[in-house]
């Protein structure tokens, strides 16, 4: 189904293509769930097999099967895009185009490239061979080397309004609990598609967060339950909740759409430390699987939450060490 909130981007890209003004390297940035990968797939298809009837990126999307197309992503058994993957790609891009149109490569997420992998791509970004189009998709631009960031033309994708997102989601599946799913996803329509399946789980987690935030319940017991879930799912949800809490505090509101906690909990929180707490969660999100003790890490996060974030200071996990709570002096 067409991603209707991509209309302005798609028109601009097609206009530039018709005028032969396309860049050689682009970096697609924006929130997870905004449709960056669908856009990358559409851009690649328009370059290699132009279709005037395909005016917008669609979801779900298929990666174009074409001899001049390469789609590089993080291997299932790894957490990073390695230097060998990029070296192989660079070598393939120097070969003659099979159909004479040029070559296209998509790297996603580009922020998963190791430092060596990113460095091995720099020369190609500066001087792409032949009629090459490099499309990098980044979910977390803070993890991209500045050298990569500066060598690409950036295209930013924003989330649609809630009204537009809900209209699109209802066309995907009419009558579903899209409002709850969308708000739990921070307004990202594509993320809401997955969130719909876990609404019961996130509702239970929200209740846990509310109880602990009031200084009740057991952080150890909650951590034990959460440790049975996928750590990435838990940390992504926690990150979104803290972002919503920050927005509520900054706006002077008692709550925010999608926020699982109410004003009674927000008032207990040391709002100065919400950013510290968010940074801790995001550092954990960036850690490789198995490099930290999930149970202990969740205990540390939830104990601090139950204490109102008054002592929010952490030593980040390094070299596989588990997260340890370090109190302010």
Secondary structure by P-SEA (a helix, b strand, c coil): cccccaaaaaaaaaaaaaacccccbbbbbccccccaaaaaaaaaaaacccccccccccccccccccccbbbbccccccccccaaaaaaaaaaaacccccccbbbbbbcccccccaaaaaaacccccccccbbbbbbbbcccccccaaaaaacbbbbbbbccaaaaaaaaaaaccccaaaaaaaaacccaaaaaaaaacaaaaaaaaaaaaaaaaccccaaaaaaaaaaccaaaaaaaaaaaaaaaaaaaaacccccccccccaaaaaaccccaaaaaaaaaaaaaacccccccaaaaaaaaaaaaaacccccccccccccccbbbbbcc
